[in-house]
């Protein structure tokens, strides 16, 4: 049977898109190469703006019930700066493992009527000729040892920053700079945690620390590196050294124990290539639209809201044809995300520049409201 929409990737962007479409009565098939629930390297936090989107979509029950409240951010710098920034108006974020969040969103998509097929790996895009132009008409995929053709009127690539569909279409590429890699792990027995998420900015790297439920703490080190960097071959040792050598963190982690194996991811940044043209029949969502390491903790808002926008574009294409669909989606995404993308890039430029960090540190010491304003902006509190 031919589906109305096939969504490749069952992360937050894909699952939210599937839910929106299924609620609208669309025949939608959600596929993923993994078996769920599955682990995913992430900071595990949803900021207030992201929670507002989940509430509006009525997808917030599990995050409200199981997510640990986060009331703001603690930001430190190696020069001795440490400033707490609380979210305004008593807003809160939530910390919840991606394994739990993603599985919940998949289940809600299925409950809305979407078909879900896990352990299904996309191999190629299926094309057809439509009125003299080439159009995407689904995907070929391998599932349980056999290859099958999955055909649809709309295909949404929500398969992450290494999207098979987007890379093979020449739509994405890794920029020469920045070249950052992330190492993440869970710890138990970490001292000094609170209701604040933490961002510890150091020369050439930063360390995110977020308490989650059941006494665990998410720790993620992001550093400039290359794929052949020898230190990445022993990620546990690299993460352990970063914590034990840090004056503000070593005592807090002295009795802590790493749970499970650390995960390595990189290079993180993925850019949309200017020459790339998305063909009719295909839409992109989530990290498949480009990715910058979200030290501001708003990557999940880009994914969740982006998945909703892709679903609305799919409904537009199904109802009215493809003319103008990509242009309208691009304008909507620009209006929704452009200011925050610019904010994130400026913040990363600041972190990469020792002189800029010193200047910002001086500003923060003289006017802590500067940091508090950054935290509110990073938390998308204006959208909560």
N, C-alpha and C positions, 0 to 999 in steps of 0.2 A: 504494500500500500504506500502511496506517495504521501509524505507529510506536508503540511503547510510550511513548517519551520523545523529545521534541524539546528540544534545548538551544540557546538563542539566545545566542551569544557564545562565541568559542573562546579567550578568555584563560585564565589559570590555573584560575579557578573552574569555567568551563565544561568545559575539557578534562579536569580531574581528575574532575568529576562523570561525564563520558562514559566515562572509563576504568573507574571503579568500577562503573557500570551495565553496561557491555559485559562486564566480567569476570563479572558475575552472570548473564549470558545474556540480558540485556534488549536488545530492538531499539531502538537509540538513534541519533538523527540529530543531528549537531553542525553548526550553521550560523553563518556570520559574514559581515558586510558587506565585510570587507577581503579582500585576497589575501595569503596567507601565503607566506613569512615577511614580517612587517611590523614597522615601528618603533613604539615605544611609550614615551612619557615616563614615566620611573620612576627611582628611585634605584639600580636594578640590583643590590640586595643582598638576600640571604636570610639571616636571622639563624639562630642555632643551633636555636631552636625550630622554625622553618620547615623546616630541613634534616631534623630528626627526623621530621616528618610525611612528607616525601618518601621517606626511608629506609623507614619503616613501610609505605608504599604501593608500595615497590619502583619508584620513579620518579626515583631519584637518580643514575643512571649518568652522565648527561651533566654534571650540576652538579659531581659529584665529579671528573670528568675534565677539564672546561674552566673551572670556576669558580675564580677567584683566591681563595685563603684570606684571610679577614678575622678577625683575632684580637681585635678589640675596637673601641673608639671613642676618638677624640681630640675633646674638647669644649673650645671656646674661647669667650671672651666679650670684647667690645670693650674692657672695662676692664682687660684684660691677663691674665685667667685662661686657663690652658691646662693641662688635666689629661688624662692617658691613663687609660682604663679598660679593662683586659683582661677578656675573658670568663673566668669561673671554670673550674676543672677542665680547663684547656687546650682548652676548646671553641672551635670556629671557626664563622664564617659563611662565605658564599661570595659573590663579586661576579661577575655574569654578565649580559650585555645581555639585556633583555627580548625582543628579536628572536630571540635564540638559545634562550632558555628556553621561550618560548611555542610556538615551532615544534616543539621537542622534545616538549613535552607533547601537542600536537596529534597528532604522529606516533605517540606511544605510545597515544593513544586509538584511532587508526585500527588500529594493530597489535592492540589488544585486541578489535576487531570493530565499532567505531563507524563509521557512515557520516559523511563530512565533506563539506560543501558550502560553499565560500567564495564571495565576491562575491555574497552573498545577503542582501538588505536586507529586514527585517521591516517591514511596513506597518501591520498591525492584528492584534488578537487575534480568534480565532474562538470564538464562544460557542455553547453548546447548552443545551437545557433537559433537566435530569436530575432526575427525580422531583420536579418542581415548583420546582426551584431552578436558577439560571443557573450554568453551569460552563464553564471554559475547555476547548476541545477542539482547540487547535492555533493556528496563525498563518497569515495570508496573507503572502506574501513575493514580492519581485521578484528574479528571477535571470536574468541574461543577456537583459534586455529583456522578459521575460514575467512575469506575475503568476500564482502558483499557490497552492493551498490545501494546507498541510502539516498533517495531522491527527494527533493523538496523545492518549493517555490522560493523559499528564503533560507539561506544558510548564515548563521551567526558564528563567527570565530571568537570564542571567549576562552581560548586555550592558553592564555597566559603570555608572559613576556618572551617566551621562546615559541610562540605560536607557529605550528606547522603550516597552517593555511596562509598566514600573513607573510612569513618568511619566503615561502615558495612562490608567492605572488609578487615578491620584490617590494613589499610594502614597509618592511621594518629592517633595521640594521643596527649594529652596535656602534656608537660613536667612539672616536679615538680617545676622547676625554669627556667625562670622568670615567676611570676604570676602577670601580670599587667592587669589592667582594664582601659578602656577609658570612659570619659564622654565628650560629644561634644554638642555644641549648636551654634546658630547664634545670633549675637547681632547687634543692630543698635545704632548709636551715640557714637561709640568708638573713642576716641581722639588719635591723634599722629600716625595714620597709614600712610604708604608710599607705594612705589613700592616694598618693601622688605617683604618677608615672615619672620616670627619670631619664634625663638625657645628659650624659657626661661627655663634654666636648674636649678632646685632647688633640695634640699636634698630629695631623695625618690620620686621625680616626675619631670615631665617637662610639660610645657604648650606651645602648638603651637598656633600661631595667624596668620591668613591669611586674608587680605582684599579680598573681592569678589565684584562683580558688585552691583549696586543699593544701595551703601552705607552700605552694610552688611559686617560683619566680622565673619569668622569662628574661633571658639575657641575650642580647644580640650585639656583636661587635661588627662594625662596618669600617673597612680600611681600604686605602688605595693599594692596589696590588695588580698582579698579572696572573693569568692562568697557570703559568709555569713556576710561580713563586713557591719555593720549597716549604715555607712555613704553612702553606695551605694544606700540605700533605699530612700534617698532624694538627688538625683543627682543635682538638681538645687541649693540647699543650699550648697552642697559640692563645686560646681563650683564657686558660688558666694563668698564663704569664701576664696577660693584659690586666687581669683582676688583681693578681698578687703584687704587681709592681705599681699599682695605682694608689697614691697616698689616701684618697678619699674612699676607696672601695676595699682595700685589702683586709682591713679588720672585719668588715661586714661579711666577707666571704671566707674568712679563715676556717670556720667550722662547716662551711657549706659543702654539699655533695652534688655533683652533676648526675642527673637522672637520664639514663639512656645515652645514646651517641649524639655528638653535635652534628649539625647539618651545615653544609657549605653551599653557597649560592653565588654565582657571578659569571661574567661581569654583569652588574645590576642594570645599568642604564641601557635602554632600548629606545631608539628614535624612529618616528615615521619618516620615511625617505621622501624628499620633496617630489621626485619624479614618479612616485608610485600612484597609480590610479586604481581605486577599488572598483571592480567590475560589478555590473548589475547582478543581482542575485546573492551578493555577499555583503554582510555588515560586520563590523568589528566592534568588540566590547571589552571592557576591562583592560588588563595589561597588554592585550593584543593591539591596543591603540597607541602604545608607547608607555615607557616606564622610567621613572626616576626614583632612586631609593628614597622613600618617604620618611625622612627623619622627623617630619612634623606629625607623623602618625595618622595621616589622612588618606592613605592608600585604599582603605576599605570604602571610603566615601566615593572615591573615583570609580571603584568597581561596582558598588551597589547602585549608585545613581546612574552610572554609565550603562549598566545592564538594563535599567528601566528605560533609558533613552533609546537604546538599540531595539528594545521590544516595541516601543512606540513607532520607531521608524519602520520596523517590520510590518506592523499593522497598516501604516501608511502605504507601503509597497503592495501589500495584499489587497488593499481596498481600491487603490488609485493607480497602480502601475509604478514603474521605477523612475519616471521622469521627475527630476529634481529632488529625489529622496536623499541622496548622498549630500547634496549641497545644504538641504535643510537640516540634516543631522549635524553636519559640520558647524553650521551657524549656532545651533542649539548647544553643542558641546563647547564651542568657543565662549558663548555667553555664560555657561554654567561653570566652566573650569579655568578659563584663561587667566583670570586674576590670581587664582591660587597657584597655578603652574608658575607664574612669574614670581610670586612670593617664595615658592620652594626653591627655585633656581637662584634667586638672590641670596637666600639663606645658605645654600650650599656654597656659593661663591664666597660668602663671608667666612664660613668655616674653613675653607681652603686657603684663606689669606691670613697669615699671622698678624699682619698690620691691622686688618679689618677686625679680627677677633680682639686685639688689644683695644681698639677704639670702641668696639661694642661693649667690652668689659668695663671700660671707664664710664661709658654712658649708663650702664646698668647700675654701677656703684653709686653714681650721682643721682640717678632717677630710676629706681626699681620699677616704676610704672612702665618703663620701656620694655622690660621683660614680660610684665603682666600683659601688656598689649600684644606682644608676640605670641604668648600662650593662647590668648583669646582668639587671635587670628588663625593660629595653627589648628585650634580646636573647632573651627568653623562655627563659632558660637553665634555669629550673625545669622546663621541659617537654622539655628536650633529653636 
